[in-house]
């Protein structure tokens, strides 16, 4: 499989990095949930990266973002270490299992799962907001 479906121009890459990267980074710092999904969509749609590779790159960026937040909150004494370490362990297990499933089932399966999760989240948020 090819890693990039279409090669975007340098101008498109830089514009996407600056605009989408800035917007997603701001959103991640302010709220956080869904950042990985926004990154995957940006890589796949705006930059033409193959879907499974987009998901992998989003994981790496999320790791960096979360590590930065951890450093800041640890420096200010605002980390619940027991909960955080338990979540980190479960996240590693989930990431390994997810990577294996993604590689075994392919990009089509990952797209379907992402779409289902996004639709369920939108329905849930809509229900919470308007019900």
C-alpha positions in Angstrom: 0.0 0.0 0.0 1.1 3.5 -0.6 1.6 5.8 2.3 0.3 8.9 0.5 -2.8 8.8 -1.8 -1.9 12.1 -3.4 1.0 14.4 -3.0 -0.2 17.8 -1.9 1.7 20.9 -2.9 4.2 22.4 -0.4 2.0 25.4 0.0 -1.0 23.2 0.9 1.2 21.3 3.4 2.5 24.4 5.1 -0.9 26.1 5.1 -2.5 22.9 6.6 0.2 22.6 9.2 -0.1 26.3 10.3 -3.9 26.6 10.2 -5.1 23.1 11.2 -2.1 22.5 13.5 -2.7 25.8 15.3 -6.4 25.3 15.6 -6.1 21.6 16.7 -3.3 22.5 19.1 -5.4 25.4 20.6 -8.4 23.0 20.9 -6.3 20.3 22.5 -4.9 22.7 25.1 -8.3 24.2 25.9 -10.6 21.0 25.8 -8.7 17.9 24.5 -11.3 15.2 23.7 -11.4 14.3 20.0 -8.0 15.7 19.2 -6.8 12.4 17.7 -9.8 12.3 15.4 -9.2 15.8 14.2 -5.6 14.9 13.5 -6.5 11.8 11.6 -9.0 13.6 9.5 -6.5 16.4 8.8 -3.8 14.0 7.7 -6.1 11.8 5.6 -8.2 14.4 4.0 -6.1 17.6 3.8 -2.7 16.0 3.3 -3.7 12.7 1.5 -1.9 10.4 4.0 -3.1 6.8 4.0 -5.6 6.3 6.8 -3.8 3.8 9.1 -0.6 5.9 8.8 -2.7 9.0 9.7 -3.9 7.2 12.8 -0.3 6.3 13.8 0.9 9.8 13.3 -2.0 11.2 15.4 -1.0 8.8 18.3 2.6 10.2 18.2 1.4 13.8 18.3 -1.1 13.0 21.1 1.7 11.4 23.1 3.8 14.6 22.8 0.9 16.8 23.7 -0.1 14.7 26.7 3.5 14.6 27.8 3.7 18.4 27.7 0.5 18.6 29.8 1.9 16.1 32.2 5.1 18.1 32.7 3.1 21.3 33.3 0.7 19.7 35.7 3.4 17.8 37.6 5.4 21.0 38.0 2.4 22.6 39.6 1.6 19.6 41.8 -1.7 18.7 40.1 -1.3 15.1 39.0 -3.1 12.1 40.5 -0.3 9.6 39.8 -2.1 6.4 40.7 -5.0 7.1 38.3 -2.7 8.5 35.7 -0.4 5.4 35.7 -3.4 3.1 35.6 -4.7 5.0 32.6 -1.3 5.0 30.9 -1.0 1.2 31.3 -4.5 0.6 29.9 -3.8 3.1 27.0 -0.7 1.1 26.1 -2.6 -2.2 26.0 -5.4 -0.5 23.9 -2.8 1.0 21.6 -1.1 -2.3 21.0 -4.4 -4.1 20.4 -5.7 -1.3 18.2 -2.5 -1.3 16.1 -2.7 -5.0 15.6 -6.4 -4.9 14.6 -5.7 -1.9 12.2 -2.8 -3.7 10.5 -4.7 -6.9 10.2 -8.1 -5.5 9.0 -6.8 -2.5 7.0 -7.8 1.1 6.4 -11.4 0.3 5.5 -12.1 -1.2 8.9 -10.4 1.8 10.6 -12.5 4.2 8.6 -15.7 2.4 9.6 -14.8 2.3 13.3 -13.9 6.0 13.2 -17.1 6.9 11.5 -19.2 4.9 14.0 -17.4 6.5 17.0 -17.8 10.0 15.6 -21.5 9.5 14.9 -22.1 8.0 18.3 -20.3 10.9 19.9 -22.3 13.5 18.0 -25.6 11.8 18.9 -24.5 11.6 22.6 -23.4 15.2 22.7 -26.6 16.3 20.9 -28.7 14.3 23.4 -26.9 15.9 26.4 -27.3 19.4 24.9 -30.9 19.2 23.8 -32.6 16.5 25.8 
